[in-house]
Amino acid sequence: MDDHADIKTLNREDLATALSEMGQPSYRLRQLVRWLYGRGAVSFGEMTDLSAEFRDRLAARFTLDTPSLVDRQVSADGTRKYLWRFADGVAVESVGIPAAGRLTVCFSTQAGCAMGCSFCATGVGGLVRDLMIGEMIDQVRLVSEDFGERVTNVVAMGQGEPFADYDATLEALRLMNSPDGLGIGARHITVSTCGLLSGIRRFAEEPEQFTLAISLHSAVQETRDHLMPGVRGFTLPALREALRFYTETSGRRVTLEYALVDGVNDSDRELDALIGFTRGLMCHVNLIPVNPVPGTGITRPTDRRIREFADRLGVSGIETSVRTARGVDIDAACGQLSQRHAE
């Protein structure tokens, strides 16, 4: 591993190797993880239960970077949107969503995105780079500090495709779950993917009880290909087969995210196709009335049409919820704040 790298780019295994190379006992790993993630140390000097000599050696070998806050917007409903900048100048977004008794953070796994979904502002600038382990965890930790309360739920649903950065994302989730890290329950940790099939199958066999959500958005192939060009090569039958493998292997249901777009995927034909796709699948449908994105022509359906869509799904025996819009008075949709600062 490279000297002078940010220590928070290392997974637990690499961190343990580095400590062994430095002649440290195995219990140092737990101490170091607790300082890096549980306590959010911003310098090695803060790690007071480590010897001064060892802290100096860590500082000589590694950097310890922390994102800087570029912008912060607060909605009337309490939602907060953040734009963070890392040491190399790359910026990403995250969102803090408070509710009664809980705080959810939506964090990014990549800077930019290669998927190019038509209703998402993130894909406008394409993919910049993958995020490192600590860069994901820092987003959650810093939002927690800003609210002054513990984060109870996290969703990898910000900028980027989590399964395109699988290894770093999974290690970040494990550290968020760890009692030495953020201590968030596994079932309160969700990964939202566009539907990368190999990632779904890998995730099915992970031992943790993490939750999976799929950005479906249409069960009509041509509509989905139009809305989500980055996964055009994955057919809906292949996606459904991967989801059946996931539910049968993990024993957990999958959430199907469906961003309702006026005049695009809210017709009766689209609804019939969605009902057919879900038949026999252990799933929950989360309807998401889309946040309008300037310059895309994307608009939200009427409240009446949203209710009709949800009611038909319910009558068909499909567990369905409608996501409450949050942060509509700020740049809350993925990529909007980044684009504003890029203008």
FISE-841137 format. One record per atom (N, C-alpha, C): residue in one letter; x, y, z. Coordinates in pm, whole numbers, plus 50000, padded with zeros to 5 digits. Each point is the difference from the previous one (the first is absolute). Layout:
AXYZ
...
This chain:
M500854988050000
M499155012050000
M500885012550000
D499485010749942
D500795012249983
D500155007450132
D501245004550027
D500205009150111
D499385013549965
H499615007550103
H499415013349986
H498624999749936
A499404988049990
A498614999049957
A499105003750117
D498785004349970
D499035002650106
D499684986650068
I500154999550130
I499804987550073
I498574994849986
K499065009049973
K498604995849989
K499664994149864
T501004998449912
T499784992649877
T500194985050021
L500564996050116
L500304986050026
L498794992750058
N499784987649955
N499004991750065
N500604994050127
R499184992950075
R500474994750129
R501184990549983
E499954991849895
E501084990449977
E501325007149972
D499955010149912
D501225007449967
D500505008050120
L499055005250078
L500395007350120
L500684990850100
A499474987950015
A500624990350090
A501404996349953
T500164998649868
T501324996949944
T501005011250029
A499545012449981
A500885011450025
A500435000650146
L499074997350091
L500335000350142
L500984988850036
S499814988249938
S500924988950023
S501405003649952
E500085006449882
E501305004249946
E500685010150092
M499195007450076
M500565009950092
M500254994150138
G499814986750011
G500314993150125
G498995002250110
Q498755003149963
Q498985002950100
Q499164987650031
P499524998750124
P499134988850036
P498655001049929
S499294988849991
S498764999449922
S498915009150056
Y500015002550132
Y498935008350056
Y500085014549955
R501135004049943
R500125013749950
R499005002749887
L499654989449925
L499075001849889
L498675005650050
R499474994150106
R498735004650054
R500125014450051
Q501095003050067
Q500205013750050
Q500035010049885
L500734996549895
L500165009249888
L498695002149925
V499264989149977
V498705001249934
V499075008850081
R500024998350132
R499145008250085
R500345014949988
W501305003249995
W500405013949986
W499645005549862
L500244992249898
L499785004949863
L498525002149969
Y499154990750046
Y498615000249959
Y499025002350114
G500204993450113
G499085001950112
G500125013850061
R501245004850012
R500235013150063
R500315011049900
G500294996349877
G500235010049896
G501225008650022
A501094994050042
A501235007850020
A500445006649870
V500475012350008
V500485007149882
V501525001049998
S500654994750105
S501464999450003
S500434988150084
F501194994949972
F500514988950079
F500305004450144
G500295012850019
G500295005150133
G498864998650096
E498754999249950
E498834998550087
E499904986250062
M500704990349944
M499834986050040
M500784997050128
T499495005050110
T500775000950123
T500244986750071
D499284989349961
D500304987150062
D501044992249918
L500565006449898
L501144994649927
L501255007450047
S501114993250001
S501235006650046
S500395011349906
A500695010150053
A500445011249919
A500924995349887
E500844990150031
E500924994949898
E499244993449886
F498954992450032
F499214993449896
F499215010349919
R499455010150066
R499285010549927
R500915007149902
D501245002350040
D500975006449910
D500294991149880
R500094987050024
R500264990849890
R498814999549903
L498805000450054
L498825000449914
L499995012749916
A500315011350063
A500005012849928
A501085000449892
A501114992950024
A501074999749901
A499654991249881
R499134990250023
R499684990349894
R498735003349925
F499015005950068
F498695002349940
F499575014650015
T499085004049914
T499265012450022
T498674996450064
L499325010050052
L498674998150060
L499155011749953
D499314997849888
D499275010849935
D498545000250045
T499435011950003
T498605002050034
T499395009349897
P498804997049948
P499385008849901
P499715013850058
S500035009949913
S499605013550040
S498605002949948
L499255008050073
L498645003449961
L500025011649901
V499444997749882
V499925010349896
V498685007550009
D498924992750020
D498685006250006
D499094991350086
R499045006650062
R499024993450086
R498685007249984
Q498964992749962
Q498685005849984
Q499044993250098
V499105007850057
V499054994850099
V498595002549950
S499224989449992
S498625000949956
S499095003850116
A498855005049965
A498995003250102
A499554987650074
D500124988149937
D499584987650068
D501124993850083
G501155006950009
G501114995250082
G501064992349925
T499734996249874
T500994993049919
T501195009349974
R501214994150006
R501205007949973
R500804993549887
K500395008349904
K500794995249886
K501415005750013
Y501004991349976
Y501405003950018
Y500794997749872
L500965008649977
L500994997749896
L501375000150067
W500704988549990
W501304998250064
W501114999949894
R501165005350035
R501154999449910
R501124992150067
F500574990549925
F501104991950050
F501345006549968
A501064993750050
A501345006049990
A500455002349857
D499514991849905
D500405001749860
D499115009649924
G499065006650069
G499135009749936
G498684994649951
V499834986850001
V498754993949956
V498915002550104
A498795003049953
A498885003150090
A498864990149980
V499324996650110
V498834991149996
V498935005350096
E498814994549985
E498865004250079
E499554989250098
S499375004350107
S499274990950088
S498835007850059
V499044992550056
V498785006150052
V499704994150137
G499625008650094
G499534995750131
G498505002050009
I499284989550036
I498545000550003
I499524996450140
P499605009950079
P499534997050136
P498534996050001
A499644991450091
A498614996250023
A499884996650148
A498794997450043
A499784997250142
A500824988050045
G500985002350086
G500784989350057
G501084994149913
R500225005749881
R501064994549916
R500605010949910
L501204996949952
L500705008849907
L500594991249889
T499575002549879
T500464992449884
T500975008449920
V501094993949956
V500955006749914
V500094992649868
C499815007549894
C500194995049864
C501395004449956
F500904990349975
F501395003549969
F500394995449860
S501045006149947
S500494996949866
S501094989450005
T500074991749894
T501034989849988
T500995003049887
Q499645009349912
Q500875004449893
Q499835015149984
A501035006449944
A499875013949959
A499554999849855
G498805005349975
G499404998549869
G499454986049983
C499564996849879
C499424986949974
C500024997249851
A500234987449965
A500054996049860
A498674994749949
M498984999050086
M498754993649961
M499145008849909
G500085013250016
G499315009149909
G498494999950009
C499424996950117
C498554999850013
C499415013749966
S498955000249920
S499505012549944
S499375009250104
F499574994350115
F499335008150102
F500965004450111
C501314997249984
C500975002650106
C501055009949951
A500235010650079
A500965010349961
A501454995350013
T500244989450078
T501374995650022
T500704995849872
G499274993149912
G500624994549881
G500365010249894
V499595012550018
V500265010349899
V501495001449973
G500824999650106
G501445001749984
G500764987149986
G499304988549999
G500664987149988
G500714995950129
L500734989049993
L500724994850117
L501345007150014
V500305004550122
V501295006150031
V500944989450058
R499584993750111
R500784989050058
R499194993050106
D500464987950037
D499434992850113
D500395007050130
L499164998350101
L500365005050133
L500694989050080
M500845004250092
M500704990950089
M499144997250124
I500404990050074
I499244995650118
I499715011750095
G501055006850042
G499845010750097
G499205011749947
E500055002349867
E499245011049941
E498514997650010
M499584987549997
M498584996850019
M499615001750147
I500824994350088
I499675000450143
I500045014450052
D500945008049952
D500095013850047
D498745007949969
Q499364997449886
Q498765006949968
Q498964997750110
V499884987550042
V499014996450102
V500385006150135
R501274998750035
R500475004950129
R499835015150012
L500335007349893
L499925014650005
L498565004950004
V499114992949933
V498575003650010
V499524997850143
S500424989050061
S499654997350139
S500475011350091
E501235004449980
E500555011050081
E499205012949978
D499605002649875
D499275012349971
D498634999950068
F499344988750003
F498694998950067
F500144998850152
G501194995750044
G500194997850142
G499254988050052
E499794990249914
E499324987950042
E500514988049920
R499724988350055
R500474987749939
R499234996849873
V500694995449897
V499354995449878
V499454986050023
T498734997949967
T499364987050022
T499884991949872
N499955006749886
N499834993249872
N500915006449896
V500564991849912
V500785005349888
V499574993349871
V500095007549891
V499634994949868
V501085004149901
A500594990149933
A500935002949891
A499175003149877
M499515012549995
M499055004049897
M500285014249953
G501215004750033
G500385013249953
G500574999149860
Q501065007549975
Q500634999549870
Q500724986749979
G499914994949877
G500764988149964
G499214987150008
E500594989449944
E499444986550002
E500824991650098
P499424996450115
P500774993050104
P500684987249952
F499324992249916
F500594987349958
F501095001749895
A500165012149945
A501145002849913
A501245002950084
D499815002050130
D501105002150096
D499774990250115
Y499814987349965
Y499464989950092
Y500864998350125
D501294997349982
D500844996350114
D500095011350102
A500225012349954
A500105011350093
A498655002650068
T498914998849922
T498685002250058
T499714989850109
L500274987349972
L499714989750099
L500835001950127
E501285003349985
E500825002250118
E499505012050079
A499565010549931
A499435011650069
A498754996150077
L499144991849940
L498794995550069
L500364992150125
R501014991549989
R500404991950116
R500535008650113
L500725010549966
L500525008950104
L498895008850058
M499015003649919
M498855007150053
M499234991150098
N499964987249972
N499294990350083
N500784996450126
S501325000549994
S500854995450110
S499775008250127
P499994993450116
P499925007250128
P501185009650019
D501144997049936
D501165008950009
D499925011449899
G499054998849906
G499815010549900
G498815008750038
L498954999549917
L498835008550025
L498904992650076
G500094986750007
G499044992450080
G498585000349948
I499825000549869
I498675000349940
I499584985649969
G498784996350039
G499534986349978
G499994996449852
A500374987549970
A500114995649860
A498705001849923
R498884997350063
R498725001249930
R499595014549978
H500755009250057
H499765014349977
H501005005849901
I500734991149932
I500995004049900
I499544994749865
T499775009049905
T499424996349871
T500925004049886
V500134990949902
V500705003149876
V498975001149889
S500055010949926
S499115002049886
S500814999249872
T499684990449916
T500744997849876
T499095001449878
C500595003949889
C499265000549873
C499674986049950
G500674989950056
G499704986349961
G501164992949934
L501235002350046
L501154992849948
L499914985550048
L499824990849907
L499634986350036
L501064993050082
S501275001549963
S501064993350076
S500055005150143
G499745013050020
G499985005850133
G498854994650084
I498844998349938
I498854994550071
I500304985950050
R500614992049913
R500304986250037
R501074999450110
R501015008649992
R501015000450105
R499375004350133
F499165010149992
F499395005550121
F499104989750068
A499384991449920
A499124989650055
A500754990650092
E501294998349976
E500784990150075
E500845006250111
E499885013150021
E500695006350112
E499304995950130
P500754998150108
P499404995150124
P499155010250075
E500245012949978
E499275010250075
E498555001349950
Q499155004950088
Q498585001849968
Q499735013949941
F500885004449910
F499785012849935
F498774999049907
T499425011449969
T498795000649919
T500355004149856
L499284994449905
L500235003049858
L498795007249941
A500275010649927
A498975007149925
A500455000949854
I499064998249909
I500295000349856
I499295011949938
S500755008049927
S499405010849922
S499404993849874
L498734997150006
L499324993549887
L499465010449902
H499075008150046
H499485011649928
H499164996849877
S500094988049949
S499064995349899
S500194985149982
A498894992849978
A500044985849968
A499714997849852
V500105010649922
V499914999449853
V501415002649948
Q500544990749924
Q501425000749964
Q500385013049931
E499225004149900
E500395012149926
E499935012550086
T499055000450093
T499915011550090
T501185000250096
R500324988450056
R501134999450092
R501315003449929
D500174995149878
D501215003149923
D500115015049976
H498875006549978
H500005014649979
H500325007450129
L499404995850110
L500225006750127
L501394997150057
M500524987949977
M501234995350064
M500954994049895
P500585008349915
P500854994749892
P501224992450048
G500455002550123
G501184993450051
G499824985150026
V498734995550010
V499754985650021
V499214994249884
R500135006249884
R499274995449882
R500344985549965
G501224995650032
G500424986549967
G499414989250089
F499305003950107
F499424990350093
F498494999249974
T499544988749953
T498584998649971
T499204998550128
L498735003349993
L499134998650117
L499854985450044
P499894990249909
P499964986150047
P501274996050075
A501175004749953
A501254996950069
A500055006750137
L499495012350009
L499945006950128
L499084992650096
R498864995749950
R499054992950087
R500604986850049
E500744993249915
E500644987550041
E501035002650110
A500785011049985
A500995003550102
A499315003450133
L498855006649993
L499285003550122
L499424987650068
R499534990549920
R499534987450059
R501154992850069
F501175000249938
F501184994050063
F500315007050132
Y499915013249999
Y500285007750123
Y499024996350111
T498715000149971
T499014997550105
T500084985650050
E500244990549910
E500074986050040
E501294997050077
T501095006649963
T501284997650066
T500095006950135
S499545012550005
S500135007950122
S498814998550095
G498854996149943
G498784999550082
G499425013750028
R500525010349934
R499535013650022
R499275005149876
R499015008350023
R499295005949888
R500825011349940
V499635003949881
V500665011049932
V499015011449982
T500495012250009
T499165011749973
T500205004249855
L498905001949929
L500045004949862
L499665014850001
E500975008349966
E499785014549995
E499475003849863
Y498965007950002
Y499325003649875
Y499755015050001
A500865007449930
A499855014649992
A498935003349898
L498895004850047
L498875003149910
L500265012949925
V499994999049866
V500255011449912
V498775002149913
D499465011750004
D498785003249928
D500154997449851
G499094992049944
G499984997549858
G501074990549950
V500784994250090
V501084990949959
V499764985850051
N499824998650131
N499854986550056
N498804999050095
D499015008749980
D498845000150089
D498714996049929
S500114993749883
S498824995949924
S499464986650053
D498804996349956
D499444987150038
D500864988649947
R500545001649880
R500894989649945
R501204997750090
E500595011050048
E501164998950088
E499614993550133
L498825003650049
L499544994350126
L499764985049988
D499374995749889
D499774985849978
D501324992349994
A501015006049933
A501304993549989
A500674998950137
L499865010150084
L500594999850134
L499344989150084
I498684998949991
I499284989650075
I500484986249954
G500184998249870
G500494987349949
G501414996950046
F500865010150005
F501394998150041
F500094995550145
T499135005250084
T500074997250143
T499324986950039
R499194994449910
R499244988150035
R500934988450038
G499824994750119
G500824988850047
G501365004050054
L500285012950003
L501295004950049
L499835005750141
M500874996450092
M499925005150137
M500555014349999
C499085009749992
C500455013849980
C499035009950060
H500465012250005
H499235011750043
H500225010849895
V498965006449955
V500135010749901
V499945013550070
N501045008149976
N500065013550056
N499825009949887
L498845006149993
L499735010049897
L500615013350041
I500745006049907
I500725012450029
I499595010649899
P499045008550034
P499675011049908
P501255008249974
V500385001349875
V501315005249965
V500145014750038
N501205003850047
N500325014150018
N500355005849864
P499315010449954
P500335005849870
P501465004549995
V500674996849888
V501385004049979
V500055010049887
P500415012550026
P500015010349896
P500774995549876
G499405002949884
G500674997049874
G499774986149946
T499294991450075
T499784986349954
T498614997749943
G499065009050030
G498624997949958
G499264990050088
I500654995450105
I499414990350092
I499035007250094
T498784995050009
T499025006050090
T499324989350085
R499435004350109
R499344991150097
R498554997649958
P499504987650011
P498584997549973
P499125007250102
T498725000849969
T499065006050094
T499854991150123
D499605006050110
D499774992250122
D498934989349976
R499015003149919
R498944990349971
R500584987849929
R500885002249902
R500574988749927
R500914991750090
I500725006650088
I500864992750095
I499154990950088
R498875005350049
R499114992050085
R499424988249923
E499595002549873
E499454989349917
E501034988949980
F501225003949974
F501084990349979
F500194991450125
A500075006650114
A500214992850126
A498814991050033
D498785004949977
D498814992150031
D499924987449916
R500325001149870
R499964988349912
R501014989550044
L501185004450040
L501014990650049
L499504993150127
G499425007850090
G499494994350124
G498914989849977
V499075003149910
V498904990949967
V500554987049940
S501145001149932
S500634988249939
S500814991950099
G499985004150127
G500694992550104
G501485003250014
I500415011449945
I501425003850003
I500195010450110
E500884996950095
E500285009550107
E500635012649940
T499385011450025
T500395012449932
T500025011750097
S500975008949981
S500035012550074
S500305011349902
V499635012050039
V500305011949921
V500935008750083
R501175002449946
R500975007950075
R499535014350014
T500055005050121
T499665014050025
T501115008949946
A499625010049924
A501015009149944
A500675007750113
R501335000449996
R500775007450099
R500985009249926
G500215011750058
G500985009349946
G499655005849865
V498705001449971
V499615005049867
V500345014849981
D500235007350110
D500325014149990
D501515002749994
I500804989149996
I501455001449984
I500444990849887
D501304999949969
D500534991549893
D500184985850052
A498864993350032
A500084987250070
A500194988149907
A499615001349874
A500174988749908
A501484997749972
C500374987349978
C501414996549979
C500625008249888
G501125006250030
G500765007249899
G499665014649984
Q498885004450054
Q499595013949977
Q500975009950064
L500434997450121
L500895009350069
L501375000249933
S500474988449958
S501284999449930
S499965007949869
Q498904998249927
Q499875007249874
Q499945015050020
R499325004350106
R499915014250028
R501405006050024
H500864992650072
H501345005150028
H500934998849880
A499614991449903
A500824998549879
A499705010749897
E498855006850017
E499595010049901
E500895012550004
